[in-house]
Amino acid sequence: MAAITNLTFEQINDQATAPVFTYAAGDITLSLSALTGDTYTGLTDAQVVEAVWKLRQLAAAAQVTVNTGVDADEQLAAFPLASTGVFDPDTLSVPLAGIVRVQYTVDPNNIQGQFG
């Protein structure tokens, strides 16, 4: 089996309760309302952290699904499990952390001069 190196938008949708990505007129769009369950009033709404976190969580769930039955050395590892910090009783909060791992492919045969 070929190594899994990425996810599709459809695989993310499969993990969501309702599709968060749609395709129309040559464009794939992300519905933040579908992703977060919130209603927004404009671009000034301060909800980016929540949206990015929930998208990352869907990607992590999709990764588990696509990796099922795949040899460990061929599994996607871009979305490792999120970590949970220590509960703070003063603020009634728990810190969470999740990373996204990516890999750049460097081509030593495509060397160009630096600019800027």
Secondary structure, 3 states (H helix, E strand, C coil): CCCCCCCCHHHHHHHCCCCCEEEECCEEEECHHHHHCCCCCCCCCCCHHHHHHHHHHHHHHHHHHHHCCCCHHHCCCCCCCCEECCCECCCCECCEECCCCCCCCCCCCCCCCCCC
